[in-house]
Amino acid sequence: MSEVSYSLQRIARGTGIIFAGTLISMLFGFFNRAIIARYFTTSEYGVFNLALTVLSIALVIATLGFQNSLPREVAFYREKGPSKVNGLISTALVIVLVNSIIWTAILILGARNIARVFDEDRLTYALRITAFALPFWALVGTVISISRGFGRVREKVYFQDMAYPIAFLVFVVLGVLLNLPFTYVFLAYVLARAFMFLALVFDLWKVKLFRFKMSLDLKLGRELIRFSLPLLFSGILSFVMNWTDTLMLGYYKSSEVVGLYNAASPLARLIRIFLSSAAFLYPPMASRLYAQNKMNEMKRVYQILTKWVFLLTLPLFSIMFLFPEATINFFFGSKYLPATLALRILALAFMFHTFLGLNGLSLVVIGESKFIMTANLVSAVLNIILNALLIPIYGMEGAAIATATSYFVGNSLSSLRLYQKTKIHPFSWNYVKPLAISFVLLGLIQSLHLRVPNIWYVIPVLGVFLGIYFFFVLLSRSVDKEDVELLLAIEKKLGVDLKVIKKILKRFV
């Protein structure tokens, strides 16, 4: 088996597991949001989203970029200095614990001032309650990053993707059944995060993945922080990119508009689900090829993986872009239909990210973390400026346009830098052909101006679209040999005979 096929199959296996976990997480996450959105008012739903946005900012700072650096650092020390691994892990956890407690206190003490920024008094008690979830959230994220350095996906899937959203759903449903007030939602959030943390600690104690002791190695700590700081700043800037629209809508408009917009935003972010799943194991595979100076193999992995992710994402994007009314109505109800246009705009932004592939992670692999920080800075500043200009005039549609434009610019800069440094780009001929076919078919369907009353009418239309699409993909001979090799690996793993599919594919390779 070639290096390319080996790497792709490893990534594909990990992607499948991560995708399943992410899907479960998002499914329960949408149930949680839908229940809160339907049971409480749109303004209360807006307060909930504002509180989680502020808490997420604190999380980025509290973890100091460790969630991005620890997978690389743990893997590096396991190879070069195994005796230092437990010291590195203990040091990282102690630093995150202390820092998260400090930021918990800052949030509690500063809650009233933060609430005044958004002219929303209810945000005060929301922050004072949810702040207690920060240490649990930060420590779980750090442990999962450590397990990623060991090449494991189990901890992320079981605890981050399953334990937390399911626990939160149970607590929220309990509150609704008991007719508890809106403040209970924030207590339920803290309880769910605490449950996730305790379950993970118990599991680590059983499997003995690593030994932890309350120790702080100052030398390792300095090295870890020095390596992590650029990634911390990049994480903060990425967060600004992700949440500026919500925060500035809250500032310029109202919590009700924030609630409407946060029906479209989480739906659009679903488009990244396959890209995010592939991203979990892509860095170690690409790093191995880069360390061996196998740039052609790394380029091939990048191109094939980008094509796979695009093909998997296309059905999801098609539903949201072509039938946004049916999509929003299905998940959130008719009162959130004003967010229809915002959903279409945001769907384009996240599909563009998918279209270019894992450019940012590839830059991390080749040591271009400073450029990532620069690109994120440009995008974040542009996002703030555009939001300030467009939200007062166009409301949530203006926020969506600002976010989309910033994503276009940031991803274009990253892809250009990657090509400049390595000549790596996603546009193999067998990727360009499916792209062209998808653009033409989407344009044709859009020109028909189809109006469907609900999501169930979308399914047959989508089925016809995908059938025609994949027929033309095969007809254009856009199948690579790595695609067939992956199919053979899946056949072997599942123990089934895919004779008919193989026979069809062989005609078009």
N, C-alpha and C positions, 0 to 999 in steps of 0.2 A: 504494500500500500504506500502511495506517495505521501510526502510530508503534508501536502495540501489537503488530500483526502482525510488523512489522520486528524489534522487540526479541525477540519470542517465537521467531521463526525463527532469529535469530542464536544465541540461547541453546540452542535445540533442536539446531542443528548442532554447537555446541560440546559440548553434553551427550552427544550420540551418540558423539563421538570420545573424550571423557573416560570415558564409561561403558565403551566397549570396552577402553580401557587399564586402567581400574579392575578390570574383570572378569578380564582377563588377570592382573593383579597379585594379586587375591584368589585366583584359581584356583591359581596357582603357590604363593601363600602358604599355602593350605590343604594343598597337596601337601607343602610343607616341614614344616608342623606335624604333618600326619598321619604322615609318615615318622618324624619325631623321636618322636612320641607312641607309635607302634607298635613302633619298634625299641628305644627305651629305656624305663625304668620311668616310672610316673606321677610319682614324686618328682623324677626327673631332668628330666622335662618341666616340672615346676613350677619348678625352679631356672632353667631356660632362660627361662621367662616372667617370673620375678622379675628376672633380669638385664636383660632388654629393657625392663621397666617402669622400673627405675632409670635406665637409659641414656636412655629417652625423657624422663624428668624433666630430666636434664642437657641434653638437646637443646633443650627449651623455653627454658631459662635461657640457654644458649649463643647462641641466635639472637635473643634480646632482643625478640621480637615482630616481627622484620623480615619473617617469612614472611606476616604479615597486613597489614603496613603498606606494604611495597615495591610491591605491585601498584598501589596508589593513588598513592604518591609518584612512581613512575616515569612513570605516565600523566600526572600533574599537571605534572611538569617537562617532559615531552615537548611539552605544550601551551603552557605558560607560560614555560619557560626551557630550550630545547633544548640550549644550550651547557653546562648544568650536569648533564646526564644522565650522562655518563661519569664525572664527578667523584662524583656521588651513588653510582653503582654501585661504583666503586673503593673509596670510603669504607665502604660497607656490607660489602663482601667482606673488607676488611682488619679491620674491627671484629669480624666473625664469626669470622674465622680466629684472631685473637689470643684471643678469649674462649673459643672451643672448645678451644684448646690448654690454656688455664688449667684448664678443667673436666675435661679428660682427665687432667691431673696430679692434680686433686683426687680423682677417682674411683679412680685407681690407689693413691694414698696412703691413702685412706679406705676401701678395699674391706673390710678386716677389720672395721672398726667397723660398717659397713653390714650385713655378714653377721651380726654379733652381734645386731643389732636383730631379725632374722628367725630367729635361732637356727639358722642354716644355714651350716655351714662351707664347703660347696661353692660358695657364692655369692662367696667371696673370689676364687678363681682365675677364676670366670666374669666378674666385673667387671674384673679386671686385664687380661683379654684383650679383652673387648668394648669397653673404653674407647677403644682405638685406632681404633675405627670412628667415633667422635664427630666429629672434624674433617671427615672425608669426608661424613658424613651432613648436617652443618650447612651445609657449603658448597654441596652439591647442592641442598638445600632453598632456600637463598638465591638461587641462580642461577635456579631454576625460578620463584620469586616474581618475579624481575626479568623473566623472559621473559613472565610473565603480564601484567606492566605493558605489554608490547608487543603484547598481544592474541594471544599464541601459546599453543598447547596441546601442540605437538610435543615440547618438552623434557620435560614431565611424563610424557607417554605413553611415549616411547621409552626414557627412562632411569630414571625413578622407578618406573613401572608395569611395565616389561618387563625392562630390563637387570639391575636388582638381583635381583628374585625368581627369574629364570631362572638367573642366575649362582649364587645361593645354593642353588638346587635341584641344580644340577650338582655343586657342591662337597659338599653333604650326601650325595647318592647315591654319589659317589666314596668318601666316608668309610665309608658303610655297606658298600659292596662290598669295601673293603679291611679291614673289621672294625676300624676305628680306635676309640679310646676316646671317651667322652662329651666330654672336653675339646676334641676336634677340632671339635665343632659350633660353638663360639665362635670358633675360628680361621677356620672357613668363613664365618661371619657377617662378620668383619672383611675378609676377602678379597673378598667379594661387594660390600660397600660401597666398597672401594677401586677395584674394577673399574668400578662405576657412575660414580664420580668421574672416573676417567681417560677413560672413553668419552665422557662429557659434555664434558670439556675439549677433547678432540680434535674433537668435533663443532662446538663453538663456534668453535674456531680455523678450521674450514673455512667455516662460514656467515657468520662475522664479524658476529654479531648486535650486539655492542658492543665497544668498546675498553677493555681493562683495564690499569691500571698501578698499581704499588704506591705509591699516594698516599692521603693522609688529609686531607680538607678538614674542619677542625674545626667551622666554622660549619654546614656541611651535616650533619655528624655529630651535632652537638647538636640540630639541628632534627629529624633522623630519630629520634634516641633519645627526644626529648620527645614526638613524635607516637606512637611505638611503645610507650612504657612502659605506658599503660593496656591496650593490647592484649597486652603481655607478661603483665601480672597476670591478665588474662582468660584467656590461654592456660594459665597455671599453674593457675588455678582450674578450667578445663575439664579439664585433665589430672588434677587431683585427683578430679574427678567421674568420669573414665573409669577410673582405676586404683586408687582407694581400696579398692574391693572386693577386688581381687587382693592388694594390700599387706596389708590387715587380715586377710584369710583366712590369709595367710602368717604373720602375727603371732599370731593367736588359735588357728589350727588347725595345718595342716602343709602341706608342699610337695605332698603327695599330693592334698589337697583343692584346692589351687591348680591342680594339673594337671587335675583333674576339671572344675572351674569354667571353666577356659580351653578346654574343648571347647564349652561353651554360649556363652560371651561373644563369641568371634569370629564364631560363626554368627549370633548375634542382630544384631551390628553390620553384617552383610551387608544388613540391611533398609534401611540408610541409603544404599545404593550409588547409587540414582537421585537422591536429594536432594543428596548430595555432588557428583555429576556436574553437576547443574543449578547448584550453587553456584559453580562455577568461573567462569562468564561472567555470572552474574546481577548481581554488583556493578557492573561497568562500564556495563551496560545500564540498570540502575535509577538509577545515579548521573547518567547523562546526562538521564534524564527528571526527576529531582529538581532538577538544576541549572537546567532549563528551566521549573521550577515546574509540571510536568504531572502533578499528583498523581492525577488520575482515571485517566490512562494507566498510571501506576505501580501503582495499585491493581488495575487490570484485568490487568496482566502478572502480578502477585502471585497473583491468584485463579486465572487460567487455568493458570499454571505449577504451583500447588499441586495442582490437580485432575489434571493430567497425571502428576505425580510419584506421587500417591496411587494412581491407576489402574495405573501400572506396578509399584508396590511390592506391591499387594494379593496377587498370586499367591505371591510369596516369603513374605510374612507368613503367608498361609494354610497353606502347607506346614509352617512351623516351629511355628505355634500349634496346628494341628489334629493334626499327626503328628510330634511332637517325638522320639519314640523312633526312628522310622524315619530321621529326619534325622540324629540323632547317630550311630546305628549305621552309617549309610552313610559318613560322613566319618571317624569316629574309632574305630569298633568297639564291641563290646558292653560292654567294660570301662568305658566312659564313660557308660553309661546312667543312673547315679545323678544325672547333671546334667540330666535330662529336665525336671523342674519348673522349674529355674532358667532353662532356655531359654525356656519359655513366658512366664515373668514378664518376662524381658529383652526378648523379642519385642514384648510390649505396650508397654514403655517406648519403644523405638525407633520403633515404629509411631505412637505419639502425637506424637513429634517430627515425623515425616513428615506426619501429619494436619494440623498447624498451619502447615507451610511454612517458608520461609526467614526467620523472624522476626528472628533475631539479625543476619544480614547486612543486613537492611533497616534495623535500628537503626544499624548502622555507616554505612550510606549517608546517613542523616539526621543523623549526628553525635552519636548517643547512646551513644558508647563507654563513658562513665562508668557509665551505667545497666547496660550489659551486664556490666561488672565487678561491680556491686552484685548483680545477679541471679545471676551465677556464684558470688559469695561466699556468698549465701544457700543456694544449692543445694549447694555444697561443704561448708559447715558442717553442713547438715542430713544430707548423705550420711555424713559422719564420725560424727555422733551416732547415726544409725540403724544404721550398721554396728557400732559399738561395743555397741549394745543388742541387736541381732538375731543377729549372727554367733555369739556364745557359745551361744545357745539353738538357733538354727535352721541354723547352718552356712552352706552355699553358698546355700540358699534365702533365708536372712536377708539375705545380701549382695545377692542379686538384688532383693529387695523394697526394700532401702535405695536401690539405684541407680534402680529404677523410680520410686519416690516422689520422689526428687530431680529426676529428669528431668521429671516431671509438673509440679512446682512451678516449676522454672526456665523451662520453655517457656511455662507459663501467664503468668508474670510478664512475659516478653518480649513475648508477644502482646498482653497488656493495655496495656503501655507503647506499643507500636506503634499500637494503635488510639487510645489517648489522644492521641498526638501527630499522627497523620495520618489517622485514621479508616479505616486499611487493616486488613482482616481477610480470611481466606481463604474465608468462607462465602457464596459466591454461591449462588443458588437451584439452579443446575445442578451445584453441588458437593455441596450438602446432599442432593439426591435420590440420587446414587450412594452417599453415605455411609450413608443409611438402608437402602438395598437391601443393601449389604455386611454391615451389622450383623445384619439379619434372616437372611440366608442363612448367615452364619457360625454364628449361634446355632442354626439348624436342623440343620446338619451336626454341630455339637458335641453336640447332644441325642441324636444317633444312636449316640454312643460307638463309633465305628468303630475297629477294631484292625487294623492292616496290618503284615505281617511285615517288609517292606522298602520302600525308596523307590520301587521300580518299580510297586508296587500303588497308590501315591499318584497317579501320573500320570493314569490314567483318571478317578479321582474328582475331581481338580483340573480336568481338562478339562471334565467335566460341569458343575462348579460355575461355571467361568468362562463357559461357553457360556450358561448360564441367567442369570448376572449381567449380561453385556453385552447380552443380549436385553432384560432389564428396564431397563437404562440407556438403550437406544434407545427403548423403549416409553415411558419417562418423559420423553422429549424433553430429555435432558441434554447434547445436543451443541451447542456454541457455534459461531458463524461462524468464530472463530479456529481451531477444530479443523479445519474444512473447508479453510481457507486453508493451514494447515500441510500437510495431506494433498496439496493441489495443488502445493505447493512440493516435497514429497518426490517426487511423480509426475514433476515437471519435472526434478528432479535425477537421478533414476534412469533417466529416459527410458522409463518403462513406462506402460501405459494401465490405470488403476484404475477403469475405467468402472463395473463392478458395484458396487464399494464406494461410489463417489460417488453412484450412483443410490440406494443404500440410505440413505446419510447425508442426502441432500437431503430425504427424506421425514420426517426426524426433527429437523431443525434448528429 
